[in-house]
Amino acid sequence: MKKREMNRDWIATARTLSEALPYLQRYDGAVVVIKFGGHAMGSDEAMETFARDVVLLRQVGVNPVIVHGGGPMINEMLEKLNIKSDFVGGKRVTDAATMEVVEMVLSGRVNKRIVQAINAQGGRAVGLSGKDANLIKCEPADPALGLVGHPSQVDPAILHTLFRDDAIPVIAPLGTGHDGETYNINGDTAAGAVAAALKADRLLLLTDIDGVRDASGEVVTELTDDQIREMTMNGTIAGGMIPKTETALAAIEGGVRAVVILDGRAPNAVLLELYTEHGAGSLIRSK
């Protein structure tokens, strides 16, 4: 009879699974909305790892919802088609020609790549945009920016239907105007609006940084909404972190239990946040 020596890595893996039990119980049946974008979408390896983590979430009873971005892919396609854009205040003006490319890239190339990756790992992903089943209705975010929208109404009925069928919704951040126009929505904003409509337990904003930093440059692991407002007023939170924290505050005000800003480039970032004691990134909740 062959004797097998216990490998320390095996023991550590078993211990990690055992320690995850309270968190598995905690999130059973929970809705977790994940904004997927940035460099986390860049490589096939990162996409495969993310997809496997999402399928694992569904397998252990979580209802994950993916809302994705796709800015770099849109820019690449506009350049290939030689479609030039105007900018107002550093933001791209989305005219009708640009909107056609945006919808083609987000609802087509990007959305289906994520769906395919999840399905390849054994999940049942369904791709849709905010236009499907009137999921997201929009108002113009700024008339000067053209067809850039801000969610005014979210009807999550189609998402609850998908949950009942054990499916994983993958949402492109597009919406419909009151006169039938198609609007492009910032991915973080769309994710926050969907999370609020679902009263999600968690909104995870996967970014290219490891969380909210204090004045000394250290990542703050847990913050209240009041602390976020104070840090914004005194300039500690600045630049690109401002719209992400504004999304977090709006989601919390809309009924989301907590928002986490975390580095989507880190392997298994979603699992580390949900199923380990130390988490990953900065958790924001109301006081």
N, C-alpha and C positions, 0 to 999 in steps of 0.2 A: 504494500500500500504506500503510495507516494505521499510524503509529508510536505505540506505547504507552509512556508514561513509567512507570518503576517507582515505585510509591507506597511511602513509608517504612513505612506500616502493613502493607503486604503483605510486605515484607521481614522485618519483625519477626515476623509470623505464621509465615513459613517458618522463621525461625531458632528460634522456640519449638518448632515441630514437630520440627525436627532435634534440638534439645537434649533432647527428651522420649524419644528412642530408647532410651537405656539403661534408663529407667524402664518403658517399654513392654515391653522384654524381661524386666525384673526381675519384673513382675507378671503375665506371661503364665501363665495357668492357676491363679493365686492365688485364694483365697477372701477376699473383703472383706465384712465385715458392717457395715452402716451403720444406726445409730439415727437415725431421722428424726423430728424433733418441734420444739416451740417455734414461734417466729415464722417459721421457715423454711417451715412448712406453711401460713402464713396467707394469702398472696396467690396468685392464679392465676399471676402472672409467676414467682414464686419456685418454685412447683410445676413449672411448665413447664421452667425452667432445670435444676432438680434431676433431673427425668425425663430430659431430654436427656443430662445427664452420666452417668446410670446406664446408659442405652442405649449410650453411647459406651464405657463400661467393658466391657460385654458384647461389643461389637463387636471390641475389641482383645484379647479372650481372658481377661478377668477374670470370675470367678463372683461377682457381687454378690448379697447378701442384704439386704433391707430389713426392719427391725423398726421399727414406728412407735408413737408415742404418740397422744394425743387428749384430754388432760385438759380443755382449754377447751371442746371440743365436747361432752364429757360434761356439764360444768357447765351449759352452755347448754341442753341437752336436759332435764336434771333440773329446771331452773328453769321451762322451758315446761310441763312436766308437773306442776309444783307438788309435786315429791317432795323433801321436806326430809331432810337428812342430819345425823346426829350425828357429832361429832368426838372423837377420843381422842388427846391429845398432838399436836394440830394435824393429825392424819391422818383422812381420811374413813372412817367405818365403812361397809362395803359389805354391806348386807343383801340379801335376795332381790329386792326391788323395784328397788333400785339396780342390782343385777347385771344385770337384764334390760335396763336402759337402757344400761349399760356395753357389754354384748355387742352390742346393736343398733347403737350408735354406732361402736364400734371395728371389728367385723367387717363392718358394713354401710357406713355413710356414709364413714368415713375410709379404710378399706382399699380400697374400690372406687374412691374418688377417686384414690388413688395409682396403682392398677392402670391405670385409664383414662388417666391422664397419661402413664405409661410406654408403654402401647400406642399412644397417639397419636403418639409420637415414633419408632415403628417397632420397639419392643421387644416381647417376649412375656412379659408379667408374669402371674403366677398368684397370686391372693389366697388366703390361708389364715390360720388362727389356730393357736395352740399346741394346740388340741383336735384338729385334723385329724391323722389317722394317728398318734395318740398322740405328737405331736411334743414336748410339754412336760407332764410330770407334776408336780404341785405338792403341797406341804405348806402348812398355814396359816402365814402369816408371823407373825401375832399373833392369837390367838383373840379378843382384844378388838376387832379390826378387822373381824371377820366373814369375808367371802369375798375376802380379799386373800391371795394366795398367793406362795410362794417356790419357784422351780424345784428339784425334787429329782432329776429325771431328764429328760434330753433325748435323743430318738432322731432323729438327723438323716437317716435313710434316705430319707424323702420328698424332702428337699432335694437329695440326690445324684441322685435320679431326675430331678428338674427340671433340674439342671445338665446331665445327659446329653442332655436335650431342648432345650438352649439357652434355657431359660426362666429368668425372674427371680422368685424367691420374694418375696412381700410379706406379712409376718407381723404379725397383730394380737396384742398381748401378753395372751393369755388361755391358761389351762391347765386341766387336768383333775385333780381330786382322786382319791384311791384308791377312793372310793365313788361316783364319777361326777359330783361337784360341779363347777361351773364357777368358776374363780378368776380374779380380775383381778390382773395382775402389773405392777409398775413397768416402764415401757418400757426404761429403761437396764439394769435387772436381767435382763429377758428377753433383750435383745440380747447381754449379756455371757455368759449361759448358752448361747445358741445359738452364739456365736463360739467358746466353749470346746469345745463338743461337736464342732464342725467343725475344731478346731485351726486357726482362721483365721489368715491372714497378718497381717491388720489388722482391728481394730475401731475404727470411726470414730464418735465420739459427737458428733453435731451439736447444739450448744447455742446459747444466746443471749449467750454471752460468748466472748472470743477465745482462751481458754486458761487454764492455771494461772499465777497471778501470784505472784511472790516478795514478800518483806517490803517492798520498795521500790515495789511495784505494777507491775513490769515482767513481761510474759509470758515464761515460761521455755520455750524451744523444745524442750528435751529433758531428760528426768528419768529416774532409775532408780526402781525400786520402793522401795528403801531411803530415797531422798530424799523420796518422797511420804510415807512413814510418819513421817519426821523432821519434815517441814513440818506434818503434821497434829498431831503431839504438841505442837509449839511454837506452834500457833495460826495459822500463816501460811495454811494451808488451813482454811477454816471455812465454816459455813453450807451453802448448796446445793452447793458444790463437794465436800463430804465424800462424799455418796453416789456422785457421779460417779467420784471417785478410788477409792472402795472397789470400785465395779464394775470399774474398770480393773485393780486389783490382783487381784481374784478371777479375771478373765479371763486374766491373765498366768499366775497359778498353775495355771489350768486348761489351759494349753497354747497360748494366743494369743501370737503372736510379738511384737506391739506394739499399743498402744492410743493413739489420738490424740483429744484433746479440742479441738474447734475450733468456730469461729463459723459456724453453718449459715446465717446471714443473708448472709454474704459471697458474691457471685456466683462460681459455679464452685469453691466451697471444696473439694469432693472432688477435682477435677482438680488444683487447686493443691497439695494435700497429696501426692497420689500421683505426679504427673508433672513436678514442678519441684524444683529443687535446694533452694530455701528452705522449701518446705512451707507449712503453715498450721496454727497452733495449737501445742499441747504434746504431744510424743510421749513416751510412757511405755513403758519396757521393763525387763526384769530386768537386773541389773548384769552 
